[in-house]
Amino acid sequence: MNPYIALTSNDTATPALFVDSTAPLDILLDAATYRIRAVTQVLENLALRGEVSSDAVVLSDFALLCAIPLRDGCDLLDVIGQRMDTTHA
C-alpha cells in the first residue's frame, strides 16, 4: 500500500501534493489544525468588517482560496481517522 495519499485539492489528473500517511499523528494533527485555523481566522476577520463589497469573480476566487486549505485539513483529518480506526480495531 502506498503511504502517500494525494490531497483532494489537487486540480489535475496527476497529483503533485500528498499526505504521508505514516507521519506521526501529532504532526498530521498540527498540519490539519494549522490549515483549518488559518481559514477560520480569515473568515472571522472578514465577518467583523462592517461592509464588504465585491464582485462575483472576486468572491468566487476568495471561496476557492478558503476551500483549498480547508479541504487539505479535512484530508489530513481523514488520514488521522483511518489510522485511529486501524489501531483500535
Secondary structure in CASP SS format (residue, H / E / C, confidence):
PFRMAT SS
TARGET T0000
AUTHOR 0000-0000-0000
METHOD secondary structure of the structure
MODEL  1
M C 1.00
N C 1.00
P C 1.00
Y E 1.00
I E 1.00
A E 1.00
L C 1.00
T C 1.00
S C 1.00
N C 1.00
D C 1.00
T C 1.00
A C 1.00
T C 1.00
P C 1.00
A C 1.00
L C 1.00
F E 1.00
V E 1.00
D E 1.00
S C 1.00
T C 1.00
A C 1.00
P C 1.00
L H 1.00
D H 1.00
I H 1.00
L H 1.00
L H 1.00
D H 1.00
A H 1.00
A H 1.00
T H 1.00
Y H 1.00
R H 1.00
I H 1.00
R H 1.00
A H 1.00
V H 1.00
T H 1.00
Q H 1.00
V H 1.00
L H 1.00
E H 1.00
N H 1.00
L H 1.00
A H 1.00
L H 1.00
R C 1.00
G C 1.00
E C 1.00
V C 1.00
S C 1.00
S C 1.00
D C 1.00
A H 1.00
V H 1.00
V H 1.00
L H 1.00
S H 1.00
D H 1.00
F H 1.00
A H 1.00
L H 1.00
L H 1.00
C H 1.00
A H 1.00
I H 1.00
P H 1.00
L H 1.00
R H 1.00
D H 1.00
G H 1.00
C H 1.00
D H 1.00
L H 1.00
L H 1.00
D H 1.00
V H 1.00
I H 1.00
G H 1.00
Q H 1.00
R H 1.00
M H 1.00
D H 1.00
T H 1.00
T H 1.00
H H 1.00
A C 1.00
END
